[in-house]
Amino acid sequence: MTFQWTAVAAFLYGEMGVVILLCLPFISPLRWQKIFMFPLWSKLAVFWNKMFLTIIVLLIVLFFDAIREVRKYSSIHVNEKAVNVNTNAFDHIQLKLFRSQRNLYLSGFSLFLWLVLRRTVTLITQLAKGMTSHAALEMQVNDATEAAKKYMAENERLQEALCEKGSSRKKESVEATEERLKKEVEHLKAELQKTSNALHKANNEVSTVKKQCGGLKRDYDHLMKEYERLQDSLNEAEDKKDL
């Protein structure tokens, strides 16, 4: 295996390890967000898009080069088989074909996992932001509820004071205070309803992101099964050649 394909294979194994690490259930998106906010990552974020596009271009070039090699040796394989050349030349062509197919799988899976890795990081970041906003909205709802209860208790105390005191002047003052408190309670109820709607919307967004993460994980599991199947077939081909 040449240096470039050794590098592609190492890059593929590294991608697999990172994707598996990102899919671990006991590491929450909030913890990943804290990791992504390290100073080192913030410095690398400036060059992230350029690095991503550069690696995409390199993998695409290697992928098409592998396709060209596969087509080249596939056509030679058919022609040589038709004219019944000697065994050594035929085995050499089969070896070249096997290597070109292996390189095709390496570059193809590396390209696919690179896109999956970027999408996974984006979804984890979105989910962490949604969970943060969800927690903030819950705190606002709790504060609004406590304030509403406080004003309702004050209103009840004022009503009791109104019943105990028969003075008309004090009654008018208490009624004015009661009316003001009612308006404040209505205002707080409106704010509470608004906050509850925002919380419901945030919950829906978090659920959507979780569903996307679940679909991505299923696609990754399917890809891993396909990769293991192809790897087994390649190993069987190598064993046959060795025999």
PAMIRO-77176 format. One record per residue (C-alpha): x, y, z. Coordinates in Angstrom, 2 decimals. Each point is the difference from the previous one (the first is absolute). Layout:
BEGIN
      xx      yy      zz
       X       Y       Z
...
END
This chain:
BEGIN
      xx      yy      zz
    0.00    0.00    0.00
    1.44    3.37   -1.03
    0.36    2.93    2.35
   -3.10    1.82   -1.21
   -2.28   -3.00    0.45
    1.55   -0.77    3.37
   -0.86    3.57    1.01
   -3.56   -0.42   -1.31
   -0.42   -3.26    1.96
    1.29    1.65    3.19
   -2.32    2.95   -0.60
   -2.95   -2.41   -0.44
    0.77   -1.82    3.25
    0.31    3.35    1.79
   -3.39    1.10   -1.38
   -1.59   -3.23    1.20
    1.41    0.51    3.48
   -1.19    3.62    0.21
   -3.51   -0.85   -1.24
   -0.30   -2.86    2.50
    1.19    2.34    2.75
   -2.57    2.64   -0.98
   -2.78   -2.62    0.05
    0.71   -1.17    3.56
   -3.26    0.48    1.95
    1.54    0.85    3.38
    1.73    3.15   -1.33
   -2.68    2.71   -0.17
   -0.13    2.67   -2.72
    0.58    2.67    2.66
    3.30   -1.62    0.92
    0.99   -0.17   -3.67
   -0.84    3.69   -0.32
    2.35    0.77    2.90
    2.72   -2.03   -1.72
   -0.59    1.86   -3.28
    0.34    3.32    1.84
    3.61   -0.68    1.06
    2.43    2.73   -1.15
    1.78   -2.47   -2.30
   -3.20   -0.75   -1.94
   -0.88    3.70   -0.24
    3.37    0.63   -1.66
   -0.47   -2.91   -2.41
   -3.56    1.10   -0.84
    1.42    2.81   -2.15
    1.61   -2.55   -2.31
   -2.71   -2.68    0.34
   -1.92    0.77   -3.20
    3.17    0.22   -2.09
    1.32   -3.23    1.48
   -3.35   -1.75   -0.55
   -0.19    1.03   -3.66
    3.65   -0.90   -0.59
   -0.45   -3.51    1.38
   -3.23   -0.39   -2.00
    1.82    0.91   -3.22
    2.90   -2.37    0.75
   -2.33   -2.90    0.79
   -2.06    0.62   -3.14
    3.17    0.01   -2.13
    1.18   -3.25    1.60
   -3.47   -1.53   -0.40
   -0.15    0.73   -3.73
    3.58   -1.18   -0.42
   -0.98   -3.29    1.66
   -3.01   -0.30   -2.32
    2.27    0.52   -2.99
    2.37   -2.71    1.23
   -2.86   -2.44    0.59
   -1.38    0.54   -3.51
    3.47   -0.28   -1.48
    0.91   -3.32    1.61
   -3.52   -1.38   -0.39
    0.22    0.43   -3.77
    3.52   -1.49   -0.08
   -1.21   -2.88    2.18
   -2.72   -0.88   -2.53
    2.30    0.27   -3.02
    2.77   -2.06    1.56
   -2.45   -2.68    1.07
   -1.38   -0.18   -3.54
    3.39   -0.63   -1.64
    1.13   -2.48    2.71
    3.33    1.62    0.92
    2.45   -1.58    2.43
   -0.93   -0.44    3.65
    2.50    2.47    1.43
   -1.23    2.90   -2.11
   -3.61   -0.83    0.79
    0.73   -0.11    3.75
    1.84    3.30   -0.20
   -3.01    1.64   -1.68
   -2.30   -1.45    2.67
    2.25    1.44    2.71
   -0.09    3.42   -1.63
   -3.78   -0.22   -0.29
   -0.34   -0.97    3.65
    2.17    2.90    1.13
   -1.92    2.49   -2.12
   -3.29   -1.28    1.45
    1.41    0.26    3.51
    1.08    3.59   -0.68
   -3.47    0.75   -1.35
   -1.62   -1.21    3.22
    2.46    1.90    2.17
   -0.46    3.31   -1.79
   -3.77   -0.41   -0.31
   -0.57   -0.80    3.65
    2.40    2.75    1.08
   -1.90    2.55   -2.08
   -3.36   -1.16    1.32
    1.09   -0.07    3.66
    1.55    3.45   -0.33
   -3.41    1.38   -1.01
   -1.69   -2.02    2.76
    2.47    1.34    2.57
   -0.68    3.62   -0.93
   -3.76   -0.56    0.12
    0.26   -1.77    3.37
    1.96    2.87    1.56
   -2.57    2.49   -1.36
   -2.93   -1.97    1.45
    1.70   -0.37    3.38
    0.62    3.76    0.13
   -3.62    0.75   -0.91
   -1.27   -2.46    2.59
    2.20    1.54    2.70
   -1.30    3.49   -0.82
   -3.58   -1.28    0.10
    0.55   -1.62    3.39
    1.55    3.21    1.36
   -2.91    2.13   -1.19
   -2.41   -2.61    1.38
    1.57    0.27    3.46
   -0.10    3.81   -0.14
   -3.68   -0.03   -0.97
   -0.81   -2.38    2.85
    1.65    2.41    2.44
   -2.05    2.89   -1.42
   -3.19   -2.01    0.30
    0.79   -0.88    3.62
    0.77    3.64    0.85
   -3.22    1.20   -1.64
   -2.00   -2.65    1.85
    1.50    1.00    3.35
   -0.71    3.67   -0.69
   -3.60   -0.77   -0.94
   -0.49   -2.00    3.20
    1.46    2.87    2.02
   -2.37    2.54   -1.52
   -2.96   -2.32    0.44
    0.86   -0.38    3.71
    0.22    3.79    0.37
   -3.34    0.35   -1.72
   -1.60   -2.44    2.42
    1.44    1.84    2.97
   -1.38    3.27   -1.30
   -3.43   -1.54   -0.45
    0.07   -1.24    3.58
    1.00    3.48    1.18
   -2.87    1.47   -2.00
   -2.47   -2.30    1.71
    1.31    0.91    3.44
    0.00    3.79   -0.46
   -3.29    1.73   -0.63
    1.32    3.46   -0.82
   -1.13    1.09   -3.46
    3.13    2.05   -0.56
    2.24   -2.91    0.78
   -2.26   -2.20   -2.08
    0.49    2.20   -3.04
    3.75   -0.01    0.55
    0.06   -3.76    0.34
   -2.17   -0.39   -3.11
    2.41    2.17   -1.97
    2.91   -2.09    1.28
   -1.91   -3.16   -0.80
   -0.69    1.23   -3.51
    3.68    0.80   -0.48
    0.99   -3.43    1.28
   -2.53   -1.66   -2.33
    1.55    1.78   -2.95
    3.44   -1.08    1.11
   -1.20   -3.58    0.42
   -1.53    0.06   -3.50
    3.24    1.38   -1.38
    1.97   -2.74    1.74
   -2.40   -2.65   -1.31
    0.54    1.31   -3.54
    3.76   -0.10    0.50
   -0.29   -3.52    1.40
   -2.01   -1.13   -3.03
    2.54    1.56   -2.33
    2.86   -1.71    1.81
   -1.86   -3.34   -0.04
   -0.46    0.29   -3.77
    3.69    0.69   -0.45
    0.83   -3.01    2.19
   -2.29   -2.23   -2.06
    1.68    1.20   -3.20
    3.44   -0.70    1.47
   -1.11   -3.50    1.02
   -1.15   -0.66   -3.57
    3.35    1.17   -1.38
    1.90   -2.22    2.43
   -2.17   -2.99   -0.96
    0.64    0.66   -3.71
    3.77    0.15    0.52
   -0.11   -3.22    2.06
   -1.89   -1.75   -2.81
    2.62    1.19   -2.51
    2.79   -1.32    2.24
   -1.80   -3.34    0.25
   -0.35   -0.24   -3.79
    3.67    0.87   -0.43
    1.00   -2.70    2.47
   -2.09   -2.58   -1.85
    1.66    1.01   -3.30
    3.38   -0.32    1.62
   -0.79   -3.49    1.34
   -1.15   -1.05   -3.46
    3.19    1.40   -1.51
    2.15   -1.88    2.53
   -1.78   -3.27   -0.83
    0.56    0.62   -3.71
    3.65    0.82    0.63
    0.51   -3.21    2.02
   -1.65   -2.02   -2.78
    2.28    1.55   -2.62
    3.03   -0.50    2.23
   -0.87   -3.68    0.43
   -0.38   -0.41   -3.76
    3.39    1.66   -0.55
    1.62   -2.25    2.61
   -1.49   -3.05   -1.70
    1.39    1.22   -3.33
    3.46    0.43    1.55
   -0.18   -3.51    1.50
   -0.92   -1.47   -3.36
    2.90    1.79   -1.67
    2.40   -1.23    2.67
   -1.12   -3.56   -0.66
END
